[in-house]
């Protein structure tokens, strides 16, 4: 049975809360690439830190199109659940956006505050904050029935349907 939109939104947010690692899929001239990244979120916007020299960051510099999956490892197929998302991702450059994204990451991962000295500080200084803004989210939840999927299409802030293509 399909969820009402409010229930679907809450179920998606529960998946975001329940997990800490996402898989980001990008594509560039050298082909597709997938990377596992720790993340924080605000509503459905997802934030992470990454070195701009990484393959996925280079792909995003060329094209913002991306896909994200979030799921745990399950031994019981009847419990499989997670998210599949399509949208756009980009490196944040405005100081207020960077600060807000970083604050979300520190709130979720307090150990980031410890990166103040030595090699760890240099690595953090080399990192940039990125944001993924989904246009389409698919909730996967086998506990609701084998193969249960429900899609949430988002509208961007301008009122137009968000289009990852």
C-alpha positions in Angstrom: 0.0 0.0 0.0 1.4 3.4 -1.0 2.3 5.9 1.7 0.8 9.3 1.9 3.3 12.0 0.9 3.9 13.1 4.6 4.5 9.5 5.6 6.9 9.0 2.6 8.9 12.1 3.5 9.2 10.9 7.1 10.2 7.4 6.0 12.9 8.9 3.8 14.2 11.1 6.6 14.3 8.0 8.8 16.6 6.3 6.3 18.8 9.4 6.2 19.0 9.4 10.0 19.6 5.6 10.3 22.7 5.5 8.0 26.0 7.4 7.9 27.6 6.4 4.6 26.3 7.0 1.0 27.4 5.8 -2.4 27.8 8.7 -4.8 27.8 7.8 -8.5 29.2 10.2 -11.1 30.3 10.0 -14.7 33.0 11.8 -16.6 35.2 11.5 -19.7 36.9 8.5 -18.1 33.6 6.7 -17.4 31.4 6.1 -14.4 32.7 6.2 -10.8 31.2 5.4 -7.4 32.5 6.6 -4.1 31.5 5.9 -0.5 31.3 9.0 1.6 30.1 9.9 5.1 27.3 12.5 5.0 25.1 14.9 6.9 21.8 16.2 5.8 19.3 19.0 6.2 15.9 18.0 5.0 16.7 16.2 1.8 19.9 18.1 1.0 23.0 16.0 1.6 26.4 17.3 2.5 29.9 15.8 2.5 33.6 16.7 2.5 35.8 15.7 -0.3 39.1 16.7 -1.8 38.4 18.6 -5.1 41.1 16.4 -6.7 39.2 13.2 -6.3 37.7 11.5 -9.3 34.1 12.1 -8.2 34.8 15.8 -7.4 36.4 16.3 -10.8 33.3 14.7 -12.4 31.0 17.1 -10.5 33.1 20.0 -11.7 32.3 19.0 -15.2 28.7 17.9 -14.7 26.4 18.2 -11.7 24.4 15.1 -12.5 24.7 12.5 -9.8 23.0 9.5 -8.2 23.2 8.5 -4.6 22.3 5.3 -2.8 22.0 4.8 1.0 21.5 1.4 2.5 22.9 -0.9 5.1 24.0 -4.5 4.6 21.2 -6.9 5.2 21.3 -10.7 5.8 17.5 -11.0 5.6 16.1 -9.9 2.2 12.8 -9.2 3.9 14.4 -6.3 5.8 16.2 -4.7 2.9 15.6 -0.9 2.9 17.3 2.2 1.7 17.2 5.1 -0.7 18.0 5.6 -4.4 18.3 9.3 -5.5 18.9 11.3 -8.6 19.8 14.9 -8.7 22.5 17.5 -8.9 25.6 17.9 -6.8 28.1 20.7 -6.6 31.0 22.1 -4.6 29.8 24.9 -2.3 31.7 28.1 -2.7 29.7 30.8 -0.9 31.1 31.2 2.6 27.7 30.9 4.4 26.8 27.7 2.5 30.2 26.2 3.2 29.9 27.1 6.9 26.4 25.7 7.2 27.3 22.5 5.4 30.4 22.1 7.6 28.4 22.8 10.8 26.0 20.0 9.8 28.9 17.6 9.3 30.5 18.5 12.6 27.2 18.1 14.4 26.9 14.6 13.0 30.6 13.7 13.3 32.1 15.5 16.3 35.5 14.0 15.7 35.9 16.5 12.8 36.6 19.1 15.5 39.7 17.2 16.4 41.3 17.9 13.0 43.1 20.9 14.2 46.8 19.9 14.0 49.3 18.1 11.8 48.4 15.9 8.8 44.7 15.7 9.7 44.4 19.5 9.7 46.1 19.7 6.3 43.7 17.0 4.9 40.7 18.9 6.2 42.1 22.2 4.8 42.3 20.6 1.4 38.7 19.4 1.5 35.7 21.2 0.1 32.1 20.9 1.2 29.7 19.5 -1.4 25.9 19.4 -1.5 23.7 16.9 -3.4 20.1 18.2 -4.0 17.9 15.3 -5.0 15.1 15.7 -7.6 13.8 12.2 -7.3 14.0 9.9 -4.2 13.0 6.3 -4.2 12.3 4.6 -0.9 13.1 0.9 -0.8 11.5 -1.0 2.1 11.0 -4.7 1.9 9.5 -4.7 5.4 6.4 -3.2 3.7 6.3 -6.0 1.2 8.9 -7.6 -1.0 10.1 -5.2 -3.7 8.3 -2.2 -2.1 9.4 1.1 -3.8 7.8 4.5 -3.7 9.1 7.6 -5.4 9.0 11.2 -4.2 9.5 13.8 -6.8 10.7 17.1 -5.4 10.1 20.6 -6.6 12.9 23.1 -6.4 12.8 26.5 -4.6 11.7 28.3 -7.8 8.6 26.2 -8.0 9.7 24.4 -11.1 10.0 20.6 -11.1 13.6 19.8 -10.4 15.2 18.1 -13.4 18.4 16.2 -13.1 18.7 15.8 -16.9 
